[in-house]
């Protein structure tokens, strides 16, 4: 098990930027692929971005490609989600998730991840 704590959420105007952080503890961080998901009120949790355990592979939902960037610093046990050109439809609770991985394959399914943070609220005003 790895414990995950998100931070960096908040209220921002459309067109603005935020950087979310996900601090991990408990297990070797470099053994885990990381994902960011989000859940808006009344909607299912959806994949936003993922990164392989070494950081060499990334994957993004079509809705955020070109605007969001996922990264990780294994020395700091932290994953990041840089969000630029935010839109009101990006408003959601954002969760980071982790799964032990031995490959560079990144899953977009919530069921693939067995470690979750508590979430951080991102609100984008129009």
C-alpha positions as CSV (number, residue, x, y, z in Angstrom):
1,X,0.0,0.0,0.0
2,X,1.0,3.5,-0.7
3,X,-0.6,6.6,0.9
4,X,-1.4,9.5,-1.4
5,X,-2.2,13.1,-0.5
6,X,-3.3,15.6,-3.1
7,X,-2.8,19.4,-2.8
8,X,-3.0,22.4,-5.0
9,X,-6.7,22.6,-5.9
10,X,-8.6,25.8,-5.7
11,X,-10.7,28.4,-7.5
12,X,-9.4,29.9,-10.7
13,X,-10.9,31.8,-13.6
14,X,-11.3,30.3,-17.0
15,X,-8.0,30.5,-18.9
16,X,-6.0,30.2,-15.7
17,X,-3.6,27.6,-14.4
18,X,-3.2,25.3,-11.4
19,X,-0.6,22.7,-10.5
20,X,-1.8,19.7,-8.5
21,X,0.6,17.7,-6.4
22,X,0.3,14.1,-5.1
23,X,2.7,13.2,-2.3
24,X,3.2,9.5,-1.8
25,X,4.5,7.6,1.2
26,X,4.7,4.0,2.5
27,X,6.2,2.2,-0.4
28,X,8.9,2.8,-3.1
29,X,7.2,5.4,-5.2
30,X,9.2,4.4,-8.3
31,X,7.4,1.0,-8.3
32,X,4.1,2.6,-9.0
33,X,2.4,3.9,-12.2
34,X,0.4,7.1,-11.3
35,X,-2.8,8.4,-12.6
36,X,-5.0,11.5,-12.2
37,X,-8.7,11.1,-12.3
38,X,-11.6,13.6,-11.8
39,X,-15.2,13.4,-10.8
40,X,-17.7,16.1,-11.4
41,X,-21.1,16.2,-9.5
42,X,-23.4,13.6,-10.9
43,X,-20.8,12.1,-13.2
44,X,-18.6,9.1,-13.1
45,X,-15.0,9.3,-12.2
46,X,-12.9,9.7,-15.3
47,X,-9.3,9.3,-16.4
48,X,-7.4,12.5,-16.9
49,X,-3.7,11.6,-17.3
50,X,-1.3,8.8,-16.4
51,X,2.4,8.3,-16.2
52,X,4.6,5.2,-16.0
53,X,6.7,4.4,-13.0
54,X,9.8,5.7,-14.6
55,X,8.1,8.7,-16.2
56,X,9.0,7.7,-19.7
57,X,5.4,7.1,-20.9
58,X,2.4,9.3,-20.4
59,X,-1.2,9.2,-21.5
60,X,-4.0,11.8,-21.6
61,X,-7.7,12.0,-22.0
62,X,-8.6,13.7,-25.3
63,X,-10.4,16.5,-23.4
64,X,-7.1,17.7,-21.7
65,X,-4.5,17.0,-24.4
66,X,-2.4,20.0,-25.1
67,X,-3.6,21.7,-21.9
68,X,-2.5,19.4,-19.0
69,X,0.8,17.8,-18.3
70,X,1.5,15.0,-15.9
71,X,5.0,14.5,-14.4
72,X,6.7,12.9,-11.5
73,X,9.8,13.3,-9.3
74,X,10.7,10.0,-7.9
75,X,13.3,11.5,-5.7
76,X,10.6,13.6,-4.0
77,X,7.9,10.8,-4.1
78,X,5.6,13.2,-5.8
79,X,3.5,13.3,-9.0
80,X,2.2,16.5,-10.5
81,X,-0.6,17.6,-12.8
82,X,0.0,21.0,-14.5
83,X,-3.3,22.3,-15.8
84,X,-3.3,25.3,-18.2
85,X,-6.0,27.0,-20.1
86,X,-8.6,25.8,-17.7
87,X,-12.2,25.6,-18.7
88,X,-15.4,25.6,-16.6
89,X,-15.9,22.0,-17.6
90,X,-12.7,21.1,-15.9
91,X,-14.4,21.7,-12.5
92,X,-14.3,18.5,-10.5
93,X,-12.7,16.8,-7.6
94,X,-9.3,15.6,-8.8
95,X,-7.9,12.3,-7.4
96,X,-4.4,10.8,-7.8
97,X,-4.1,7.1,-7.9
98,X,-1.3,4.5,-7.9
99,X,-0.8,0.9,-9.0
100,X,2.3,-1.2,-8.8
101,X,3.6,-1.7,-12.2
102,X,6.4,-3.6,-14.0
103,X,5.7,-2.2,-17.5
104,X,5.3,1.1,-19.2
105,X,1.6,0.4,-19.9
106,X,-0.7,3.0,-18.4
107,X,-4.3,2.0,-17.6
108,X,-7.1,4.5,-18.0
109,X,-9.5,2.4,-16.0
110,X,-10.3,3.3,-12.4
111,X,-10.5,-0.4,-11.5
112,X,-6.8,-0.8,-12.4
113,X,-5.7,1.5,-9.5
114,X,-5.8,0.2,-5.9
115,X,-4.4,3.2,-4.1
116,X,-6.3,6.6,-4.0
117,X,-5.9,9.9,-2.4
118,X,-8.7,11.9,-0.8
119,X,-9.2,14.3,-3.7
120,X,-8.8,18.0,-4.1
121,X,-11.4,20.4,-5.5
122,X,-10.8,22.4,-8.6
123,X,-13.3,25.0,-9.5
124,X,-13.1,27.0,-12.8
125,X,-15.3,30.1,-13.0
126,X,-16.4,31.5,-16.3
